[in-house]
Amino acid sequence: MFPYYEGQLLDGMRHGKGVYNYANGDYYSGMWKFNLPDGLGTYVWNGGDYLECKWQAGVSFCCCSHVLACMLAYVDRSVSVCVCVE
């Protein structure tokens, strides 16, 4: 499986609403700005777990109350992923 993007573009960059599908089966669905997640969006792991957040310039601001850890996703270093616990 190859990574691919479906959505709005601006000058060849992901910009606006779109979905980026990673080679490992994860995907990010939401708003983009100049090739980075920016605005409301959801990162979904291939196992079904997901994280809904507000993103700014590729950095997530978790909507959950308890953040266990934040790390850069290995599949795309422009997306930071937070693991939340209830």
C-alpha positions as CSV (number, residue, x, y, z in Angstrom):
1,M,0.0,0.0,0.0
2,F,1.3,3.4,-0.9
3,P,0.5,6.6,1.0
4,Y,-1.9,8.9,-0.9
5,Y,-4.0,12.0,-0.3
6,E,-7.5,12.8,-1.4
7,G,-8.8,16.3,-0.9
8,Q,-8.3,20.0,-1.6
9,L,-4.9,21.4,-2.9
10,L,-3.4,24.8,-3.1
11,D,-0.3,25.1,-5.4
12,G,0.3,21.4,-5.1
13,M,0.1,21.3,-1.3
14,R,-2.5,19.7,0.9
15,H,-4.7,22.7,1.9
16,G,-8.3,22.6,2.9
17,K,-10.3,19.5,3.7
18,G,-8.8,16.1,2.9
19,V,-7.7,12.6,4.0
20,Y,-4.1,11.4,4.0
21,N,-3.7,7.6,4.0
22,Y,-0.4,6.3,5.3
23,A,1.3,3.2,4.0
24,N,0.8,1.4,7.3
25,G,-3.0,1.8,7.1
26,D,-3.3,4.8,9.5
27,Y,-5.0,7.9,8.2
28,Y,-5.6,11.5,9.0
29,S,-8.9,13.1,8.1
30,G,-9.5,16.8,8.5
31,M,-8.3,20.2,7.7
32,W,-4.9,21.0,6.2
33,K,-2.9,24.2,5.7
34,F,0.2,24.4,3.6
35,N,0.8,20.6,3.8
36,L,0.3,20.3,7.6
37,P,-2.7,19.3,9.6
38,D,-4.3,22.5,10.8
39,G,-7.8,22.8,12.2
40,L,-10.1,20.1,13.4
41,G,-9.1,16.6,12.4
42,T,-8.9,12.9,13.4
43,Y,-5.9,10.6,13.3
44,V,-7.0,7.0,13.0
45,W,-4.6,4.1,13.7
46,N,-5.0,0.9,11.6
47,G,-6.3,-0.9,14.6
48,G,-9.3,1.4,15.0
49,D,-8.1,3.6,17.8
50,Y,-8.4,7.3,17.0
51,L,-7.7,10.8,18.3
52,E,-9.9,13.8,17.5
53,C,-8.0,17.0,18.0
54,K,-7.4,20.6,17.0
55,W,-4.2,20.8,15.0
56,Q,-2.0,23.8,14.4
57,A,0.9,23.6,11.9
58,G,1.1,19.9,12.3
59,V,1.0,19.9,16.1
60,S,-2.0,18.3,17.9
61,F,-3.8,20.0,20.8
62,C,-5.5,17.0,22.4
63,C,-9.2,17.3,23.3
64,C,-9.0,14.7,26.0
65,S,-8.4,15.5,29.7
66,H,-5.5,13.1,30.4
67,V,-2.6,13.0,28.0
68,L,-0.4,9.9,28.6
69,A,2.3,10.8,26.0
70,C,3.0,12.8,22.9
71,M,5.4,11.7,20.3
72,L,6.1,12.2,16.6
73,A,4.5,9.6,14.4
74,Y,7.1,7.5,12.6
75,V,5.1,7.4,9.4
76,D,5.1,11.1,8.9
77,R,7.1,13.4,11.2
78,S,4.8,16.3,10.3
79,V,2.1,14.8,12.5
80,S,2.4,14.6,16.2
81,V,0.3,11.9,17.9
82,C,-0.9,12.1,21.5
83,V,-2.0,9.0,23.4
84,C,-4.9,9.8,25.7
85,V,-6.3,7.8,28.6
86,E,-9.7,8.2,30.3
